[in-house]
Amino acid sequence: MTDEYPRPALTVDLVVFTILDSDLKLLLVRRKLEPFRGSWALPGGFVRVEEQGGEDLEDAAHRELEEETGLPRDRVYLEQLYTFGRPDRDPRTRVVTVAYYALVRPELIPLTRAATDAADARWFSVAKEVPELGLAFDHEQILNCGLERIRGKIDYAPIGFELVPETFTVSELRGVYEAIKGTAYDPANFRRRFRRMLTDGVIVQAPGKRATGRRPATVYRFVQRGS
């Protein structure tokens, strides 16, 4: 390979979601360096290319997530989202980014911390807080792509189970659907959907009960395919 072929820089960016208090939250980091120093941005960074031919994209995404937020790779659901390559998206040089979305269970929120490449890391309400922030780079566009993906995918893939505890109630799972979709579900209609999941073997009843305001609720767990 010679220098006659121009090489754009390559990064990964992460749209990291969780649900807390029935609200869809987005994890953002405050940039420590220019450009956009002090602005809120999606976690991410440059893919390493100098070590034994370079770094796998997914490995880079997991590494950046852990370096900037402290979230461990073996506890977070991660999936490639889209590639963004507008020529002026980064004022430093030509940068192409491969975006991923990640889903984090609420019990992992206490593990979140600003690590090596970020001045701060914080969860923000997607509906109530993020629109007021003015994200760095083209991260608002990347966020909107991530929102569109999970809002469409939750209707045909089991990603909702990545945002509830290991065991969950009907109402907890309904809350995940409502937070992602941004709309209320009729409880009776959702129970019918829930029963289909039971019939199809997607979920099974789990031992124990969950204490609620009225009476203990039955809990369930997701059945991983192939397990």
C-alpha positions as CSV (number, residue, x, y, z in Angstrom):
1,M,0.0,0.0,0.0
2,T,1.4,3.4,-1.0
3,D,0.6,7.0,-0.1
4,E,-1.0,7.6,-3.5
5,Y,-4.4,6.6,-1.9
6,P,-5.7,9.2,0.5
7,R,-6.8,7.7,3.8
8,P,-9.6,9.2,5.9
9,A,-9.5,8.7,9.7
10,L,-11.8,6.1,11.1
11,T,-13.7,6.4,14.4
12,V,-16.5,4.6,16.2
13,D,-19.3,6.4,18.0
14,L,-21.8,4.9,20.5
15,V,-25.5,5.7,21.1
16,V,-25.9,4.2,24.6
17,F,-29.5,3.9,26.0
18,T,-31.0,2.8,29.2
19,I,-34.4,3.2,30.9
20,L,-34.7,4.8,34.3
21,D,-37.9,5.7,36.1
22,S,-39.9,4.8,32.9
23,D,-37.8,7.3,30.9
24,L,-35.5,6.6,27.9
25,K,-32.0,7.9,28.8
26,L,-28.9,8.6,26.7
27,L,-25.4,8.4,27.9
28,L,-23.3,11.4,26.9
29,V,-19.7,12.5,27.7
30,R,-18.4,16.0,28.1
31,R,-15.5,16.5,25.7
32,K,-12.1,17.1,27.4
33,L,-10.3,18.3,24.2
34,E,-10.9,20.4,21.1
35,P,-12.8,20.4,18.9
36,F,-16.0,21.1,20.8
37,R,-14.2,21.2,24.1
38,G,-16.7,21.2,26.9
39,S,-19.6,20.1,24.7
40,W,-21.7,17.0,25.3
41,A,-21.1,14.2,22.8
42,L,-21.7,10.5,22.2
43,P,-18.9,8.3,23.6
44,G,-16.4,7.3,20.9
45,G,-13.0,7.7,19.4
46,F,-10.4,6.7,16.8
47,V,-10.0,3.1,15.7
48,R,-6.4,1.9,16.3
49,V,-4.7,1.0,13.0
50,E,-1.0,0.7,14.0
51,E,-1.1,-2.6,15.9
52,Q,-0.7,-5.8,13.9
53,G,-2.8,-4.6,11.0
54,G,-5.4,-2.7,13.1
55,E,-8.2,-3.1,15.5
56,D,-11.6,-4.8,14.8
57,L,-14.4,-2.3,14.7
58,E,-16.5,-4.0,17.4
59,D,-13.4,-4.3,19.6
60,A,-12.8,-0.6,19.1
61,A,-16.4,0.2,20.1
62,H,-16.2,-1.9,23.3
63,R,-12.8,-0.3,24.2
64,E,-14.1,3.2,23.7
65,L,-17.2,2.5,25.7
66,E,-15.1,1.2,28.6
67,E,-12.4,3.9,28.3
68,E,-14.9,6.8,28.3
69,T,-17.7,5.5,30.6
70,G,-16.3,2.5,32.6
71,L,-19.0,0.2,31.3
72,P,-17.6,-3.4,30.9
73,R,-17.9,-5.0,27.4
74,D,-19.3,-8.3,28.7
75,R,-22.4,-6.7,30.3
76,V,-23.6,-4.4,27.5
77,Y,-25.6,-5.3,24.4
78,L,-23.9,-3.7,21.3
79,E,-25.0,-3.7,17.6
80,Q,-23.6,-1.8,14.6
81,L,-25.9,1.0,13.5
82,Y,-24.8,2.9,10.4
83,T,-21.7,4.6,8.8
84,F,-21.5,8.4,8.7
85,G,-19.0,10.0,6.3
86,R,-20.1,13.5,5.4
87,P,-16.9,15.4,4.4
88,D,-17.3,18.2,6.9
89,R,-18.5,16.2,9.9
90,D,-15.2,16.7,11.8
91,P,-13.3,20.1,11.5
92,R,-9.9,18.4,12.1
93,T,-9.7,16.2,9.0
94,R,-11.8,13.8,6.9
95,V,-13.3,11.3,9.4
96,V,-15.6,8.4,8.7
97,T,-17.4,7.0,11.8
98,V,-19.1,3.6,12.2
99,A,-21.8,4.1,14.8
100,Y,-23.1,1.5,17.2
101,Y,-26.0,1.5,19.6
102,A,-25.7,-0.1,23.0
103,L,-28.4,-1.1,25.5
104,V,-27.6,-1.0,29.3
105,R,-29.7,-2.6,32.0
106,P,-30.6,-0.1,34.8
107,E,-28.6,-2.0,37.5
108,L,-25.4,-1.1,35.6
109,I,-26.0,2.7,35.8
110,P,-23.9,3.0,39.0
111,L,-20.9,1.6,37.1
112,T,-20.9,4.6,34.8
113,R,-18.1,7.1,35.3
114,A,-16.0,9.4,33.2
115,A,-12.8,7.6,32.3
116,T,-9.6,8.5,30.4
117,D,-11.0,10.4,27.4
118,A,-13.9,12.3,29.0
119,A,-14.3,15.1,31.5
120,D,-17.7,13.9,32.6
121,A,-20.2,11.1,31.8
122,R,-23.9,11.5,32.5
123,W,-27.3,10.1,31.6
124,F,-29.8,12.5,30.0
125,S,-33.5,12.2,29.2
126,V,-33.9,11.7,25.5
127,A,-37.2,13.6,25.3
128,K,-36.7,16.2,28.0
129,E,-33.0,17.1,28.2
130,V,-31.0,16.1,25.1
131,P,-32.8,18.5,22.7
132,E,-31.5,21.5,24.7
133,L,-27.8,20.4,24.8
134,G,-26.6,21.0,21.2
135,L,-24.4,17.9,20.7
136,A,-21.0,18.0,19.2
137,F,-20.2,17.0,15.6
138,D,-23.1,15.3,13.8
139,H,-24.1,13.4,16.9
140,E,-27.7,14.6,16.8
141,Q,-28.0,12.9,13.4
142,I,-26.4,9.7,14.8
143,L,-28.7,9.8,17.8
144,N,-31.8,10.1,15.6
145,C,-30.7,7.2,13.6
146,G,-30.3,5.1,16.7
147,L,-33.7,6.1,18.0
148,E,-35.3,5.1,14.7
149,R,-33.5,1.8,14.8
150,I,-34.6,0.7,18.3
151,R,-38.2,2.0,17.9
152,G,-38.6,-0.1,14.8
153,K,-36.7,-3.1,16.0
154,I,-38.4,-3.5,19.3
155,D,-41.5,-4.7,17.5
156,Y,-39.8,-7.7,15.9
157,A,-36.6,-8.5,17.9
158,P,-36.1,-9.1,21.6
159,I,-34.0,-6.0,22.3
160,G,-36.5,-4.9,25.0
161,F,-35.2,-7.6,27.3
162,E,-31.7,-5.9,27.3
163,L,-33.3,-2.9,29.2
164,V,-35.1,-4.8,32.1
165,P,-33.5,-6.6,35.0
166,E,-32.7,-10.3,34.7
167,T,-36.2,-11.0,36.0
168,F,-39.0,-8.6,35.3
169,T,-42.8,-8.1,35.7
170,V,-45.3,-7.5,32.9
171,S,-45.5,-3.8,33.9
172,E,-41.7,-3.4,33.9
173,L,-41.5,-4.8,30.3
174,R,-44.4,-2.6,29.2
175,G,-42.6,0.4,30.6
176,V,-39.6,-0.4,28.4
177,Y,-41.9,-0.5,25.3
178,E,-43.6,2.7,26.3
179,A,-40.3,4.5,27.0
180,I,-38.8,3.5,23.6
181,K,-41.9,4.2,21.6
182,G,-42.8,7.4,23.4
183,T,-46.4,6.3,23.7
184,A,-48.6,4.5,26.2
185,Y,-49.7,1.0,25.7
186,D,-53.1,-0.3,26.7
187,P,-52.4,-2.7,29.6
188,A,-54.9,-5.3,28.3
189,N,-53.5,-5.3,24.8
190,F,-49.9,-5.5,26.1
191,R,-50.9,-8.5,28.3
192,R,-52.1,-10.3,25.2
193,R,-48.7,-9.6,23.5
194,F,-47.0,-10.8,26.7
195,R,-49.0,-14.1,26.7
196,R,-47.9,-14.7,23.1
197,M,-44.3,-14.4,24.2
198,L,-45.0,-17.0,26.9
199,T,-46.7,-19.3,24.4
200,D,-43.9,-18.9,21.9
201,G,-41.3,-19.7,24.6
202,V,-39.6,-16.3,24.3
203,I,-40.1,-15.8,28.1
204,V,-40.7,-18.1,31.0
205,Q,-41.9,-17.6,34.6
206,A,-39.1,-17.2,37.0
207,P,-39.0,-18.1,40.7
208,G,-40.0,-15.6,43.3
209,K,-42.2,-12.5,43.3
210,R,-41.6,-8.8,43.0
211,A,-43.0,-6.5,45.7
212,T,-45.3,-3.8,44.3
213,G,-47.6,-1.2,45.8
214,R,-50.6,-3.5,45.8
215,R,-49.6,-7.2,45.9
216,P,-46.5,-9.3,44.9
217,A,-46.2,-9.6,41.1
218,T,-45.1,-12.6,39.1
219,V,-41.7,-12.3,37.5
220,Y,-40.4,-13.7,34.3
221,R,-37.1,-14.1,32.4
222,F,-36.0,-13.9,28.8
223,V,-35.0,-17.3,27.2
224,Q,-31.9,-16.8,25.1
225,R,-32.1,-18.8,21.8
226,G,-29.7,-21.6,21.7
227,S,-29.3,-21.7,25.5
